Amino acid sequence: MNVRGLLALLTARTLWALVALACFGSVAMALVAQHRFGMEPCPWCVLQRVIFLAIGLFGLLGALLPSQRIAQLLLGWVGVGLALVGAAAALYQNLVAAKSASCALTLADRIISSLGLDRWQPEVFEVRATCADAAVSVLGVPFEIWSLLLYLALGAAALWLALGRPGSGPTAGRR
């Protein structure tokens, strides 16, 4: 079966479920990297976790709700927006924060503190390293670039959903 045939089988709900799975899976991998391999998170790492979880929640909502066009449109554009914010955070971490000795009191730090997630669930959301200390590569690629690539893929999927592209034929919008 070719790619076009596979895309024809893809429903909006299935794609939203895959978005949620990718987001929750990425946070799970970050937690394994932190707690098993000692890769402590900086403020920008933690902020990206929050964004992944937010996209994942919208993905879960999209997978569970009936696939009405207005819901797909709204969820899709929110997903695109969040993916762009996540991509910006990953780029900022790579281009600016990872090269600075301290990233305390940056925008990421202030967002995390104001949300109170670091006090509610410190094992997941507490900042434990500076940006320079958290600059780690996996397979020769900085961790935040992996995040950037995932944000771009999630944004593409959300855009695909917002534009009503999943599936094909006259019943595609009703899946």
C-alpha positions in Angstrom: 0.0 0.0 0.0 1.3 3.4 -0.9 1.4 6.6 1.3 -1.8 8.0 -0.3 -3.6 4.7 0.5 -2.4 4.9 4.2 -3.5 8.5 4.5 -6.9 7.6 3.1 -7.3 5.2 6.0 -6.3 7.8 8.6 -9.2 9.3 10.5 -9.2 12.5 12.4 -9.6 10.6 15.7 -6.8 8.3 14.9 -4.5 11.1 14.0 -5.4 13.0 17.3 -4.7 9.8 19.2 -1.2 9.6 17.5 -0.6 13.2 18.4 -1.4 12.6 22.0 0.7 9.4 22.1 3.7 11.2 20.6 3.4 14.1 23.2 2.9 11.9 26.2 5.6 9.5 24.9 8.1 12.4 24.5 7.5 13.5 28.1 7.8 10.0 29.3 11.2 9.7 27.5 12.3 13.0 29.0 11.5 11.7 32.5 13.4 8.4 31.9 16.3 10.5 30.7 16.1 12.6 33.8 15.5 9.9 36.5 17.4 7.0 34.9 20.3 8.7 33.2 20.7 11.9 35.2 19.8 14.4 32.4 18.4 17.1 34.7 16.1 19.7 33.1 16.6 23.4 32.7 13.7 25.9 32.6 13.4 25.6 28.8 13.3 21.8 29.0 10.5 22.0 31.6 8.6 24.5 29.6 8.7 22.2 26.6 7.3 19.4 28.7 4.4 21.6 29.7 3.8 22.5 26.0 4.0 18.8 25.0 1.5 17.9 27.7 -0.9 20.7 26.6 -0.7 19.5 23.0 -1.2 15.9 24.2 -4.3 16.9 26.1 -5.8 18.6 23.1 -4.9 15.5 21.1 -6.7 13.3 23.6 -9.7 15.6 23.5 -9.7 15.4 19.7 -9.5 11.6 19.8 -12.4 11.3 22.3 -14.7 13.9 20.9 -17.0 13.2 17.9 -15.2 14.4 14.8 -17.4 17.4 14.1 -15.8 19.8 11.7 -15.9 22.8 14.0 -14.2 20.8 16.8 -11.5 19.6 14.4 -11.0 23.2 13.2 -10.7 24.6 16.7 -8.5 21.8 18.1 -6.3 21.9 14.9 -5.6 25.6 15.1 -4.9 25.4 18.9 -2.5 22.5 18.1 -0.8 24.5 15.4 -0.4 27.5 17.8 1.0 25.3 20.6 3.3 23.5 18.3 4.7 26.9 17.1 5.2 28.1 20.7 7.0 24.8 21.4 9.2 25.2 18.3 10.1 28.7 19.4 11.0 27.5 22.8 13.2 24.7 21.4 14.9 27.1 19.0 15.5 29.7 21.8 16.9 27.0 24.0 19.3 25.8 21.2 20.3 29.2 19.9 20.4 31.3 23.1 19.8 29.6 26.4 22.1 26.6 25.9 25.0 29.0 25.3 24.4 31.0 28.5 25.9 30.2 31.9 22.5 30.9 33.6 19.0 30.8 32.5 17.4 31.8 35.8 14.6 34.2 35.7 14.0 33.9 32.0 10.6 33.8 30.4 10.5 30.0 30.8 11.4 30.2 34.5 8.7 32.8 35.1 6.0 30.8 33.3 6.9 27.6 35.2 6.9 29.5 38.5 3.6 31.2 37.8 1.8 28.0 36.9 3.0 26.4 40.2 3.6 23.1 38.5 7.1 22.8 40.0 5.5 22.9 43.5 2.6 20.5 42.6 4.7 17.9 40.8 8.4 18.6 41.3 9.6 15.2 39.9 8.2 16.3 36.6 8.3 20.1 36.5 11.1 21.2 38.8 14.0 23.0 37.2 17.2 21.2 38.3 19.9 22.5 36.0 21.1 25.5 34.1 20.6 25.7 30.4 24.3 25.2 29.8 24.4 22.1 32.1 21.3 20.7 30.4 22.8 20.9 26.9 22.9 17.2 26.0 23.0 15.4 22.7 21.3 12.2 21.7 22.9 10.5 18.6 24.9 13.6 18.1 21.8 15.9 17.9 21.0 18.3 20.8 17.9 17.2 22.8 16.1 20.4 22.0 16.5 19.8 18.3 14.7 16.5 18.7 12.0 18.5 20.4 11.9 21.0 17.6 11.5 18.2 15.0 8.6 16.7 17.0 7.0 20.1 17.4 7.2 20.6 13.6 5.6 17.1 13.0 2.9 17.8 15.6 2.2 21.2 14.0 2.0 19.6 10.5 -0.5 17.0 11.9 -2.6 19.7 13.6 -2.6 21.8 10.4 -3.6 18.7 8.5 -6.5 18.3 10.9 -7.5 22.0 10.9 -7.7 21.9 7.1 -9.9 18.8 7.2 -7.5 16.5 5.3 -7.6 13.2 7.2 -9.1 10.3 5.2 -10.6 10.8 1.8 -14.0 10.7 0.1 -17.4 12.0 1.2 -17.3 10.4 4.6 -13.9 11.7 5.7 -15.3 14.6 7.7 -17.7 12.3 9.7 -15.0 10.0 11.1 
